Amino acid sequence: MAFDSDLALRVREALLTISGALPDEKRMFGGLCFMIAGNMCCGILGDRLMARVGPQAHERLSAEPGAGEMDFTGRPMKGMLMIDAETVAEDAALEFWLTHCFAFVRTLPLK
């Protein structure tokens, strides 16, 4: 599966602003994942944002418009959400999601 290169550029720029550093990138899950301090922060599958928000924020954020379960393995993954392309079309909306991803990933130990 290919990933949206325009969305990837926007994610890079936004994560640089939010985290103060460029994230590492890895091709995973048939898309592109962004890593901070060795931990997966978020990713892109097709034209959708894969948001790692953590188990505590999962239920609350899954109620946001355009958010859905990440279930490509056949089982929903707690703490991971898929965000529709239309939902993150505006920079402010993308930053909303990436801020939640960064807030969770910085609670994790460095790898």
C-alpha atoms as one frame of an Amber mdcrd trajectory, in Angstrom:
protein
   0.000   0.000   0.000   1.361   3.414  -0.912   1.090   6.409   1.362   0.109
  10.008   0.698   3.418  11.858   0.208   1.782  15.266   0.712   0.404  14.159
   4.076   3.849  12.752   4.954   5.422  16.159   4.298   2.802  17.894   6.425
   3.331  15.386   9.257   7.132  15.923   9.131   6.722  19.684   9.334   4.133
  19.525  12.120   6.129  17.046  14.212   9.203  19.242  13.882   7.170  22.136
  15.279   5.594  20.053  18.063   8.625  18.006  19.130  11.493  20.303  18.178
  13.211  17.566  16.165  12.689  15.674  12.953  11.299  12.215  13.624  12.894
   9.067  12.260  10.876   7.355   9.569  10.320   3.662   8.890   8.220   1.843
   6.365   5.868  -0.350   8.370   2.377  -1.810   8.023   2.491  -1.098   4.272
   2.805   2.632   4.970   5.131   5.094   6.654   5.671   5.395  10.418   7.197
   8.309  12.284   9.352   7.424  15.268  10.343   9.669  18.172  13.074   8.447
  20.524  12.695   4.974  19.028   8.942   4.748  19.668   6.257   4.850  17.010
   4.395   8.154  17.248   2.101   8.091  14.217   1.988   6.933  10.628   0.300
   7.119   7.277  -1.575   4.269   5.625  -2.862   5.271   2.225  -4.321   8.718
   2.759  -5.235   8.219   6.437  -3.326   9.193   9.547  -2.542   6.388  11.973
  -2.556   8.057  15.397  -0.953   6.429  18.441  -2.809   8.166  21.246  -2.382
   5.583  24.008  -4.902   3.462  25.869  -6.038   6.172  28.312  -7.036   8.633
  25.560  -8.311   5.995  23.136 -12.000   5.981  24.052 -12.298   9.761  24.386
 -10.491  10.491  21.111 -12.246   7.722  19.182 -15.433   9.789  19.552 -13.858
  12.664  17.578 -15.207  13.171  14.035 -13.278  11.187  11.419 -11.616   8.869
  13.952 -12.020   5.116  13.792 -10.535   1.942  15.179  -7.282   0.671  13.760
  -8.199  -2.920  12.968  -6.281  -4.049   9.917  -5.144  -7.141  11.850  -8.775
  -8.158  12.430  -8.702  -6.938  16.039  -8.934  -3.303  17.112  -5.675  -2.046
  18.571  -6.255  -0.163  21.833  -4.469   3.171  21.757  -4.309   3.355  17.956
  -6.790   5.241  15.785  -7.187   5.787  12.062  -8.075   9.341  11.089  -9.789
  10.034   7.758  -7.970  12.161   5.207 -10.756  14.759   5.166 -10.450  15.176
   8.923  -6.753  16.140   8.758  -6.998  18.192   5.575  -6.548  21.411   7.561
  -3.245  22.023   9.356  -4.920  22.832  12.686  -6.737  19.471  12.666  -3.538
  17.600  11.803  -1.720  19.364  14.641  -4.557  18.454  17.042  -3.976  14.759
  16.344  -0.190  14.939  16.262  -0.134  16.797  19.583  -2.026  13.884  21.154
   0.355  11.388  19.535   3.423  13.257  20.768   1.972  13.664  24.262   1.555
   9.889  24.525   4.873   8.883  22.964   6.892  11.134  25.238   5.540   9.173
  28.236   7.294   6.065  26.915  10.876   5.107  27.780  13.550   5.844  25.189
  14.471   2.923  22.970
